[in-house]
């Protein structure tokens, strides 16, 4: 089932690229070993350029980033997830991810690792003699990767330094200041515009998964939307809505290993179950598969603490019936809950099932009330393989980062904010609803758009950041501590803790006391 994927395992074999930013001594005794990869023996050929850009993707696969820990700093912070117990996993959701916590430290490091490797490419590849079109594509990928990581950094940490050259080219990296967030947003826009112009529209089949021009376009639209630049956002989303992408007929096909990199997907994290179980970063001994499903899995199907879903989210899904008088089919893909209901959808009878095709009554008991996650479980294909029961990194199911359905809903939002409930806004949201067999809206409010985003995108790393950009983290989460009741509520909140703490290691390692400070609230 695993077709046309970046050979990440081969990329990780090139992990020695991390050493490329070391300083080279002029001491005559320190000669380059021709058998070891060093700067003077690298950056000479097109093959080197390709290895380097693929190495820039590999931090995405680190267990400290999208492979696992990122979910604790996105979905675990929102109002859908109620994580069990108090730990590094639930600290951010409880507004207690202080500067000494592992989760923000690991994420900061992984995201800046991606920035650093992109900078290496942008600094060195222009000097390599190679095919001009191939060089331009590689540079476009580097701009995309840098912009993508800075988008995550500014949304998570807000006050971050801007680094656009290799660290060994900087005069005093220990004095690096934080940049105004507006400057970071401007850099992201600039990077994505360059990526948009330089990236190809498609790659050969064996290189599927590398960033394409429309991925940069869709992300650029999202960047504009997050800043409230609705006209600019609408213009970029319109470029994606040109027939290049379509919704999959079956909503569930977006979250299975069988249908990775499908016609709805703009960008995915290319995960591979390569047999490695190493827990750590993007090293050759570390796994390249997903490990986050263990933290969404129902109790009893994982040895992790895991989480439950807050009741309001399921109620929202069930508030509206399909045109056939049944539950929204997306509910079964997203949640596992105690019900005997079923829905006929795309020729299949959907029921509440989890790993090993187990009903709720069989998994727990007929009177159970907890609601659990189900998206990405892919239990029909993988049985129980994707839970912790199968070991770390056992799943090769790609993580979808940007789908066409999200583009349609973001277009509807941008259009609504500009012009209200227009035909264009209605057409976009109704296209998403039609796929779920829901009746079309005749008129919409902003609440309708927000609700549709919950139903379509829960567990897709969007909800917390939607609340953040709508300035509703306090009113929605902090002021409703029951939403985080399983991990101690929200009493640790202080103004500013909507963002994560700057890691203590970064504060200790930076000597710019005036220009590099902890975020407010910590």
C-alpha positions, 0 to 999 in steps of 0.5 A, a space after each residue: 500500500 505504500 507507494 511513491 514516498 520520499 525515501 526518508 530512511 535513505 535521507 536519515 542515512 545522511 544524518 551526518 549533514 548535521 555536522 556541516 555547520 562546524 567550524 574548520 580549523 586552519 591548523 595544518 594538522 587538522 586535515 580533512 578525512 576523505 572518508 568523512 563527510 565535511 563541508 569541504 568535501 560536500 556541496 560540490 554536486 547536484 547529488 549533494 544538493 539533493 541529499 541536503 534538501 531531503 535532509 532538510 525534510 527529515 526533522 519533520 519525522 523526529 519524535 520530538 516534532 510531527 512523529 509524536 510530540 507536536 500533537 501535545 502542542 497542538 491538538 492537546 491544547 485545544 478544547 476538544 482534547 482532555 488529556 489524562 494526567 499531568 505530564 509533559 504531554 498535558 502541560 501546554 494544554 493546562 498552560 503549565 508548559 514552563 521553560 524547563 519542560 521538555 515538550 517546548 524545548 524539543 519542538 523549538 530544537 526540531 523546528 530550528 533544525 529544519 530552519 538551519 538545514 534550509 539555510 544550509 541549502 540556500 547558502 550553498 546550493 547557488 554555488 553548485 554547478 548543476 541543471 538550472 531547473 533542478 537547482 531552482 526547485 531545490 531552492 524553492 523547497 528550502 524556502 518552503 521548509 524554512 517558511 513552514 517551520 517559521 510559521 510553526 515557530 511564530 504561532 507556538 512561541 511568538 517571539 523568536 529570532 530570525 536566522 537566514 544564514 548558516 550559524 557558522 556564518 554569523 559573527 555572534 550567534 550567542 547575541 542573536 536577538 528575538 525579532 518582532 513577530 511582524 518581521 517573522 510573518 514578513 519573512 514567512 510571506 517572502 519565503 513562501 512567495 519565492 517557493 511558490 515561484 520556484 517549486 514545480 507543479 509536480 514531481 516524478 512519481 518516485 519523488 511524491 511528497 516533496 513540496 509543490 508550488 500549490 502547497 506553498 500557495 495554500 500555506 501562503 493563503 493560510 499565513 495571510 488568513 492568520 494575520 487577518 489579511 483576508 483579500 490576500 488570503 482569498 487571492 491565494 486560495 483561489 489559485 488552489 481552487 483552479 481544478 488542481 485539487 478535488 475532495 476525495 469521495 470518501 472522507 475517511 480516505 484522507 486518513 489511511 495509509 492506502 490513500 496517502 498523497 491523494 488528490 485532496 492533499 497539498 502537503 503531508 509528512 511522509 511517514 514510513 514504518 521502517 522497523 526502527 524503534 529508536 526514540 529520539 530525533 531524526 537520526 539513522 537509528 530513530 524510527 521514521 514512522 508515526 508515534 502519535 497515535 498512541 496518544 490519541 488511542 482509546 484507553 486499553 489500546 495503548 500503554 500511554 496515558 492518552 486522552 478523552 474527548 470533551 462532550 461538546 465536540 461529539 454533540 456538535 457533530 451529532 447536532 445535524 443529521 445528513 440528508 438521509 437522516 443519519 449521523 454525519 459520517 465524519 463522526 465515525 472517522 473522528 471519534 469512538 463513542 458508545 452508540 449503536 447508531 450507524 450511517 450508510 455512506 459511500 456504499 458502506 455501513 459506518 459504526 463506532 469501531 476502534 482497533 481490531 474492529 471492536 465495538 464500544 460495548 466490547 472494548 469497555 462496557 455498555 454504560 461507558 460514557 468516555 469519548 475517544 479519538 479514532 482519526 488516523 487509527 486506520 484500524 481496517 488496514 492495520 489492525 492494532 499496529 498503530 497503537 503503542 501495542 505495536 511499539 514506537 513508530 509502528 505506523 507508516 500512515 502519513 500525517 496530512 498537514 494541508 488538505 483541499 477541504 481546509 483550503 475551501 473552508 479558509 476561502 469561505 472564511 476569508 470571503 465571509 470576512 470581506 463580503 459576508 454570506 456570498 455565493 462564493 463563500 456558500 459554494 466553498 463551505 457547501 462543497 465540504 458539506 456535500 461530501 459529508 451528505 449534509 444539506 447545503 447552507 442557504 446563508 452562513 454566519 461565522 459560527 457556521 464556518 467555525 463549526 464546520 472546521 471542527 467537524 472537518 478538521 478535528 485532530 488535524 492540528 488546526 483547532 487550537 491555532 484557530 482559537 488563538 488567531 480568533 483571540 478566543 483561547 482565554 474565553 473558550 479554554 481558560 474560562 472553561 476549566 472542565 475542558 482540561 479537568 483530566 489534567 488539573 484544569 486551567 488555573 496555571 494560566 497567566 496572560 501571555 501563556 496562550 504561547 509557549 515559554 521560550 526554552 530555558 536552554 535557549 535563554 541560558 545560551 543567549 547572552 543578549 539580555 536585552 534582546 532575548 527574553 522570556 515570553 510574558 506570563 512565565 
